[in-house]
Amino acid sequence: MSGSSKLVSAPFGTLLGVTDGDVEVFSCDYESLVGVNPFADRAQFQMFVGDTYTGFKWQCVELARRYLLKNYGVVFKSIPMAYDIFRLKVVSRVADDALLRMHSHKNGSSVRPGKGSLLMWEPLGEFNRTGHVAVIVDVADDHVDIVEQNVDDAVWPAGIKYSRRLSARVDPQTGAYTITCTFPDTAVLGWTTVAFDQIYTYEDLPNCTTSQIAQKTVTLTNEQAAQPYLDQSLPFVKVFSEEYGLLLGKPGKPYPYYTVTQTGQAGLEFATEELHRMFVDATDYVLHHEKEFGEHFRIPERLWPKMLRSFYSRKHDIVAGRFDFAITKDGLKVYEYNADSASCLLECGYTQDRWSEAAGIGGVGRSNSGELFDRLVATWKARNVVGPLHLLCDNDKEEIYHSMYMKAAAEAAGIECHLLIGMSAVTWTKDGDLQDGEKRLLQNVWKTWSWRTALNELSDEEFLLYLEKEEQFNEAKRSTPRSSSARPKLVDILLHLGIRIFEPLWTILPSSKAILPILWKMHPNHPYLLKSSFEITPEFLQNGYVAKPVTGRTGANVSLFGAQGGLIEKTEGKWDQDVAVYQELAMLPKFKDDFVQFCTWVVGGSYAGTILRVDRSGIIGLRSGTYSVRVVPDPQS
């Protein structure tokens, strides 16, 4: 980043100054590097203090983490963006792994920051997309002094121990403390301060238990049952109705719906965002421990460097993913993260609320997902898509209506969109580009097909072709090596170097069941996780466990075993020869005859909505039903 044309940017790695605790501040001027791409060889740009990783040289987050480590012996976890630090609740004390509370305050709060507080910026202007973080090293009524990296990259004047001085103002009436940035196009979000005397325990985590869920029923009148409940002018509704019809149901028949209390809803929202960060952090961990864990993911060895590049160059390209939960008497437990799936997106963001309104229960509490579509729009805007977006799906009604729903969101974000059903219209250009039937180049693609489906199309030797010839990619002409097929395959699109893919390649890792034992290794006894392993343990045999195929989908080839290893239930499928991952047994809650699974959507890194999957079986599958869920006030004690 460049803060001012009046300051001379020092070459990358230049010592700019030294602040409290002899913490050094360095230049992050990547443009000064010659013949080195820090994002291509990320390992050599990682910074460690002893055995503790502090971040990527010399970005703003790296300095914030290193400052807290060297001065106070604490670190915060990995985060997607700098401004996400504002949402963190804890730091970890390196000496004993104890969790200490962090308290965040919006700019203009009456609670002032202190020395060592972290100051965050919104993702605007100078700090577009990522936001920014700095460390406050001095606080006065009229100013704060901060240290930061990746802004001006200029050497500090002699005798100065801070990067910038920002103006501050105290409201004489309210005591509100407001900090103003020197960049006019930015906005200070607020600050977060570590409470070194407050130990944080897992019991403090928001949660959702079976006591906070209830099944209700509504009986449809003749008038309700006769009226279409969806807006037939919407393209995705037309396709949805071809599969499921437009009517609510049969008159006189009771239909179930569910409620969750406000406290339970708060637990779902917090867990969704917390687990998203944990899964992304675990992905980073796996990519740097490929030799230890790589074989479990069943991904060709030659593809790992490409996944690493995807993670570090397209880490923030993820649009939407879905968590599957079991709600137990002790709290929610995550089954898995579908970071590369669109299943149930339309039902969550549109049809469940329309059904509730038409069935007369729109006044029961509130929607849990009324903002999902708007969050999709905001996320697409934030992705800064250049050129048209093609939405690619199979000739399957469910995939088509999900694609149309996503298309509507992207178009609302101002993106030119085109729907591609199947691969038949896609052809090569003479330069090795790919084009649709109207000769439009494919530059950006969102797809319903999983990465695993695409990877199954190529042999290991064909993967080698992509990797060996990757350096031949011509950025100007966007040309790239192709596979040996005369007509393009799905993998030719998804691994094309000139096409930006949503969801990106790296999402194959958090979507894999193989990530679950690694998460448990990183966060043992975390209340949102189920104990997971690559082997059947004596504890599993004694208490019950689940066997899941690493690459499986839609509940296929899953087996539930009870105490002492007795088989409870199993499903069939095409992954019967796949390597299994084993997970502690946590049965879905049962309401009357139905097992109920809570599924939450994370869009752009934030909670966006909840949808229920329901089945007579304890294993949710492709054809399991969906039901509406309403958020109701907590019961009065």
Residue, then its C-alpha position, 0 to 999 in steps of 0.5 A: m500500500s502507498g500512503s503518501s507520494k511525499l514519502v519514499s518507499a524503502p525496498f522490501g525488508t528494510l528496517l523502518g524503525v523499532t518500537d516497544g519491546d524491541v519490535e522491529v517494523f519492516s518495509c512490505d514493498y513487494e514491487s521492489l522485489v526483483g525476480v521473486n514472487p512472494f505468493a508463488d513461493r510462500a514458504q520463504f516469506q513466512m515469519f516465525v518467532g521461535d516456533t510461533y508463526t506470526g504471519f506473512k512478511w511484512q504484512c500488517v497482521e504479521l506485525a500485530r501478532r508479533y507485537l503481542l507475542k513479544n510484548y505480552g506472550v499472546v497470539f491471535k488465531s489465523i483470520p481471513m482479513a485484517y478487519d476480522i480481528f475485530r470479531l475475535k473473542v480470545v488470544s492464546r497465551v503461548a506459555d500454557d495455551a490458556l485463552l484470554r479474553m479480547h474486548s472490541h469497541k467501535n470507533g466512537s466508544s466511551v471505552r478508550p483503547g490502551k497501549g497494545s490495543l489493536l486498531m482496525w480499519e474497514p475494507l474501504g479506500e486505501f484499505n480496500r478488500t482486506g481492511h487494515v490493522a495497526v498497534i496503538v503504542d500511545v494514547a492521548d486525548d487528541h491523538v494516538d500513535i500507531v505502528e503498522q506495516n504495509v502502508d507507507d513503507a518509509v523509514w521513520p525519522a530519527g527519534i520516532k518510535y511509531s509509524r503514524r500519529l492519528s488525530a483523536r477527539v473526546d466528546p465532552q458530553t458523552g466521553a466518546y473517543t473517536i479516531t480519524c485516519t490520515f487517509p480521507d477515503t478510509a474508515v476506522l472500524g474500532w479497536t480490540t484490547v486483551a484483558f490479561d486477567q480474564i481467562y476464557t473457557y469453552e463454556d463461554l461459547p454461545n451454543c444451541t441445544t435440543s432444549q432450544i428447538a421445538q417442532k410445531t405444526v400448521t394445518l393448511t386451509n383450502e384457500q392456502a393450499a390452492q394458492p401458489y406460494l412462490d413468485q412465478s416471475l422469477p426464473f429460478v422459481k419456474v425450474f423449482s416448481e417443475e420439480y416440486g410444484l407451486l402449491l403449499g400442500k394438501p388442505g386439512k393436513p398438519y405440516p411440521y415446521y420448527t422453531v429455535t430460540q434467540t439464544g440457540q440462534a445466536g449459538l448457530e450464528f457464532a458457531t458458523e463463523e467460528l468454524h469457518r475460520m477454524f476450517v480455513d485455518a486447518t486448510d492452511y495447516v494441511l497445505h504446510h504439512e502435506k507430507e504428513f497428511g496429504e495421503h489422506f485426502r486422495i488428491p494427486e501429489r502433483l496437484w498440491p502446489k497448485m492448491l497452495r497457490s490457489f489458497y494464497s492467491r484466491k483465499h478470499d474468493i470463497v462465496a458460500g459454503r454450508f455446515d451440517f450440524a447435529i444439535t445435542k443436549d450438550g450443544l451443537k456438533v459439526y458433522e462437516y463443511n460443504a465449502d464446495s456445494a450449493s445444495c439447499l441454497l435456494e431453499c434456505g434463502y428463498t422458499q422456506d420464508r415464502w412457505s412460512e408466509a403463505a402457511g400463516i406462520g410468518g408472524v411466528g418469531r422471525s426469519n433466520s435467513g432473510e438477509l441471505f440474498d443480500r449477503l450474496v449480492a454484497t459478497w459478489k460486489a466485494r469479489n471485484v469480478v472483471g468480465p462476465l461470469h458464467l454459471l456452470c451446472d449439469n442438466d439437473k433441475e436442482e443444480i439449474y435452480h440453484s445456479m439461477y438463484m446465484k445468477a440473480a444475486a451476481e446480476a444484482a451485484g452488477i455482474e454480467c452473467h450467463l448460464l451454462i447447462g452442461m459442457s456441450a456448448v463450450t469449445w476451444t479457441k485457436d489460442g487455447d481459451l474456452q468460449d461459450g456457444e455465443k463466442r464469449l470467452l470464459q473468464n469467471v466461472w461459478k460451478t455446481w460441480s464439485w472439484r472432486t468430480a473434475l479431478n476424477e476426469l484426469s489421469d495423474e499424467e494429465f495433471l503433470l501436463y498442467l503443472e509442467k506447462e503452467e509457466q507457458f501461460n500468456e497473461a496477455k493472450r490468456s492462452t494455456p495448455r489444454s488436456s488431450s481431449a478434442r472437446p473440452k472437459l470440465v477439468d479444462i475449465l476448472l484448471h484453466l489458468g485464465i479462468r477465475i473459479f468460484e469456489p476456488l480449488w483450495t476448497i476441496l480441502p475443507s470440504s473433504k472428510a479428511i480435514l476432520p481429524i486434523l481439526w481435532k488435532m488442532h482443537p482437541n475437546h473443542p465443544y463444536l467438534l466431534k472427536s475424529s480419527f483416521e483409525i477406529t479407536p478403542e473409545f470409538l468401539q466402546n461409545g459408538y462412531v461413524a464411518k464416512p468416505v473421505t471423498g463421499r457426498t450426499g450421505a452415501n456410504v455412511s455407517l453408524f455404529g453404536a456402543q460396542g460396535g453394533l451397526i445402527e444404520k448404513t447407506e449404499g453408494k459409489w464410494d464403498q472402496d474409498v478410504a474412511v474417516y471415523q468420527e465420534l457418534a452424535m445422533l441427530p435429534k429426533f422429533k416424532d418420526d423425523f431426524v432433524q439436521f440443522c444446516t447453516w450457510v456462511v456467505g462471504g465469511s459470515y453467517a447467512g441463514t439456516i435450513l433444516r434437512v429432515d429424514r426418517s433415516g438418521i443419515i441425511g441424503l440427497r432426497s431428504g426433505t427441507y422444513s422451515v425454521r423460525v427464530v422465536p424469543d427465549p422463554q420467560s424464566 
